């Protein structure tokens, strides 16, 4: 496994976690509001569930988006 591939995997794992935390925070805010007694508990319990949904998407779509960006820059010579 190359270093570049390892970097891409680590990037995918980290960005998936950060996205999951953010999306679950927004979902918890929308559903319970800040005045909920168990806001943090609800939020933290959603992160793993969201992560399991986001991680495969990021790991699959990430390389495709990278290729699209590379192609765009190559084609437009930006």
N, C-alpha and C positions, 0 to 999 in steps of 0.2 A: 504494500500500500504506500503510495507516494505521500510526501509531506503536503503537497497541494490538496490531495484528496482528503487527508486528515483535517486540514484547515476547513475545507468545505463542510465536512460532517460536523465539526465543532461549531462552525458558524450556524448551521441549520439547527443544531440542538439548542444553542443559546438564544437565537432569534425566536425559535418556537416557544421557549420558556417565557421570554419577555412578552411576546405577543399573547400568550395564554394568560399571563398575569394581568395584562392590560384589559383584554377582552372580558375576562371574568370579573374584573373590577367594575367595568362599565355595566355588565349584566347585573351584578349585585346592586349597584347604585340604582339602576332602573327598577329593579324588582322590590328592593327593601328600603332604599333611601339611606341616608347617613344616620338617621335616628334609630335604626334598628339596634336592639340589645346585642344581637349576635352578628353584627355586620362583618367583622373580621373573620369569624368562624365560617360564615356562609361564603365569603370571598375565597378564603384559603381552601375550602373544600371543593370549590369549582376548578381551581388551577390544574390539578392532576387530570380531571376529566377533559378539560379543554386542551391540555397538552397532548393527550393521546389522539385528539382529533387534528390538531395543528401540525404536529411533528411529521407525520407521513406526507401531508400536503406540502410542507416547506421542503422536505428532502426530495420530493419528486419535482415540484415546480421550480425550485431554486436553480438547478442546472439548466432547465429549459429557458428560464428568464435570462440567465447569464449568456446562453448561446444567442438568444434574440438580441440582447444588447450588443454583444460582440458583432453580430451580423449587421446590425443597424449602423454601428460606428464604422465598420469596414465598408459598407455600401455607400454611406453618406460622406465618408472620409472626414469625419469631424475631428 
